[in-house]
Amino acid sequence: MFVRYCILISQPSLSLLFPAATNPLCALLFHSTGPKYPPVKFLSEKDRKRILITGGAGFVGSHLADKLMMDGYEVTVVDNFFTGRRRNVDHWLGHGNFELINHDVVEPLFIEVDQIYHLASPASPPNYMYNPIKTLKTNTIGTLNMLGLAKRVGARLLFASTSEVYGGIPEQHPQPESYWGNVNPIGPRACYDEGKRVAETMCYAYQKQEGVDVRVARIFNTFGPRMHMDDGRVVSNFILQALQGQPLTVRTLGDGNCLRFRDGRMLLHGGGVRGGLQFSAERLNSSLQWERTSIDGNTLTA
Ligand SMILES: NC(=O)c1ccc[n+]([C@@H]2O[C@H](COP(=O)([O-])OP(=O)(O)OC[C@H]3O[C@@H](n4cnc5c(N)ncnc54)[C@H](O)[C@@H]3O)[C@@H](O)[C@H]2O)c1
């Protein structure tokens, strides 16, 4: 069973609990008084799972690290800092439950853990198209390495997949899980889309053949704090353009009636729009409807 996510990462309570994470003045005080961390729940050794997050210095992964740390788990973040930033997790550095490892998942990793959240992969088109071969290696060899690790240590693995497995122009809206997608295997996005698709295949092959406990989360467009300003995806582009007082650029991919956002996470109303189109900021409310996602209680981040 796939779990579907479309996440609006609201500013976590972290900035309230821990202003040094965002405020340089507080950061100064923080350094003068020694490290302080957000409150972390106490778990007995038996319940304190050792959790690995690959790509944990990235946008989604760092929020996940915050959540798991505050829940009292032992968290190891592995990241090669291609798109991630040390500052996304540096508020945990030195904490007894936290470890940050500079490592590329394309290389094998030997570590003892109970759970693996495998998020390592560039996620925005400019980033994953920058080096398509590396994107493929990360999603294929990197995922094989993590599945091998999960098998060796008996860990459960969650793989962060994507709505892009349905393709840039899916033929069905919304996409049911029975829909297998419409991906161009040699298009510019193929390194990511096909990389994620074969990674899903690997997960279920390891489950069937080796009995590894796997989960696959097909994440839809997510946005929130710690996202790069120049991320290149549509929501951050809208926010940036709105902040700069510029018209919002909407590019349609198919018949003009919809973008690839499913289930009304973002619905583009008023079909018949073809090709590139610019909606001015004033027309935003009548043109776009935003909805908060309900994810049946399954959320990656708080
Ligand atoms: N954000 C979204 O809207 C979205 C949508 C669908 C799927 N996803 C998936 O969620 C995951 C996280 O996405 P994100 O938005 O946080 O992206 P991000 O770019 O902020 O984070 C990805 C992290 O992976 C790291 N990384 C990349 N290649 C690596 C490698 N070879 N070895 C180790 N670390 C590596 C990066 O440095 C970065 O820290 C990705 O797998 C992405 O495909 C995200």
The ligand as an SDF file (V2000), in Angstrom:
LIG
                    3D

 44 48  0  0  0  0  0  0  0  0999 V2000
    9.6290   18.5080   -1.7270 N   0  0  0  0  0  0  0  0  0  0  0  0
    8.7390   17.9670   -2.5290 C   0  0  0  0  0  0  0  0  0  0  0  0
    7.7840   18.6060   -2.9590 O   0  0  0  0  0  0  0  0  0  0  0  0
    8.8900   16.5210   -2.9300 C   0  0  0  0  0  0  0  0  0  0  0  0
    7.9270   15.9750   -3.7950 C   0  0  0  0  0  0  0  0  0  0  0  0
    8.0600   14.6450   -4.1670 C   0  0  0  0  0  0  0  0  0  0  0  0
    9.0850   13.8860   -3.6630 C   0  0  0  0  0  0  0  0  0  0  0  0
   10.0090   14.4360   -2.8390 N   0  0  0  0  0  0  0  0  0  0  0  0
   11.1020   13.5890   -2.3640 C   0  0  0  0  0  0  0  0  0  0  0  0
   11.3870   13.8500   -1.0020 O   0  0  0  0  0  0  0  0  0  0  0  0
   12.7920   13.7560   -0.7830 C   0  0  0  0  0  0  0  0  0  0  0  0
   13.2980   15.0290   -0.1280 C   0  0  0  0  0  0  0  0  0  0  0  0
   12.9970   16.1300   -0.9810 O   0  0  0  0  0  0  0  0  0  0  0  0
   13.3090   17.6460   -0.5520 P   0  0  0  0  0  0  0  0  0  0  0  0
   12.2760   18.5090   -1.1300 O   0  0  0  0  0  0  0  0  0  0  0  0
   13.5850   17.6980    0.8940 O   0  0  0  0  0  0  0  0  0  0  0  0
   14.6500   17.8940   -1.3950 O   0  0  0  0  0  0  0  0  0  0  0  0
   16.0340   18.5210   -0.9170 P   0  0  0  0  0  0  0  0  0  0  0  0
   16.8210   18.7170   -2.1640 O   0  0  0  0  0  0  0  0  0  0  0  0
   15.8180   19.6750   -0.0280 O   0  0  0  0  0  0  0  0  0  0  0  0
   16.6470   17.3410   -0.0350 O   0  0  0  0  0  0  0  0  0  0  0  0
   17.2720   16.2440   -0.5850 C   0  0  0  0  0  0  0  0  0  0  0  0
   18.4810   15.9300    0.2810 C   0  0  0  0  0  0  0  0  0  0  0  0
   19.1560   14.7800   -0.2580 O   0  0  0  0  0  0  0  0  0  0  0  0
   20.5540   15.0590   -0.2580 C   0  0  0  0  0  0  0  0  0  0  0  0
   21.1710   14.2170   -1.2670 N   0  0  0  0  0  0  0  0  0  0  0  0
   21.0130   14.2650   -2.6090 C   0  0  0  0  0  0  0  0  0  0  0  0
   21.7360   13.3210   -3.2040 N   0  0  0  0  0  0  0  0  0  0  0  0
   22.3800   12.6390   -2.2120 C   0  0  0  0  0  0  0  0  0  0  0  0
   23.2850   11.5590   -2.1990 C   0  0  0  0  0  0  0  0  0  0  0  0
   23.7070   10.9690   -3.3290 N   0  0  0  0  0  0  0  0  0  0  0  0
   23.7570   11.1140   -1.0000 N   0  0  0  0  0  0  0  0  0  0  0  0
   23.3560   11.7060    0.1600 C   0  0  0  0  0  0  0  0  0  0  0  0
   22.4980   12.7380    0.1920 N   0  0  0  0  0  0  0  0  0  0  0  0
   22.0160   13.2060   -0.9850 C   0  0  0  0  0  0  0  0  0  0  0  0
   20.6500   16.5330   -0.5500 C   0  0  0  0  0  0  0  0  0  0  0  0
   21.8820   17.1130   -0.2120 O   0  0  0  0  0  0  0  0  0  0  0  0
   19.4890   17.0680    0.2810 C   0  0  0  0  0  0  0  0  0  0  0  0
   19.8980   17.3190    1.6000 O   0  0  0  0  0  0  0  0  0  0  0  0
   13.4400   13.4780   -2.1400 C   0  0  0  0  0  0  0  0  0  0  0  0
   13.6730   12.0870   -2.2560 O   0  0  0  0  0  0  0  0  0  0  0  0
   12.3850   13.9010   -3.1300 C   0  0  0  0  0  0  0  0  0  0  0  0
   12.4550   13.1670   -4.3240 O   0  0  0  0  0  0  0  0  0  0  0  0
    9.9310   15.7490   -2.4560 C   0  0  0  0  0  0  0  0  0  0  0  0
  1  2  1  0
  2  3  2  0
  2  4  1  0
  4  5  1  0
  4 44  2  0
  5  6  2  0
  6  7  1  0
  7  8  2  0
  8  9  1  0
  8 44  1  0
  9 10  1  0
  9 42  1  0
 10 11  1  0
 11 12  1  0
 11 40  1  0
 12 13  1  0
 13 14  1  0
 14 15  2  0
 14 16  1  0
 14 17  1  0
 17 18  1  0
 18 19  2  0
 18 20  1  0
 18 21  1  0
 21 22  1  0
 22 23  1  0
 23 24  1  0
 23 38  1  0
 24 25  1  0
 25 26  1  0
 25 36  1  0
 26 27  1  0
 26 35  1  0
 27 28  2  0
 28 29  1  0
 29 30  1  0
 29 35  2  0
 30 31  1  0
 30 32  2  0
 32 33  1  0
 33 34  2  0
 34 35  1  0
 36 37  1  0
 36 38  1  0
 38 39  1  0
 40 41  1  0
 40 42  1  0
 42 43  1  0
M  CHG  2   8   1  16  -1
M  END
$$$$
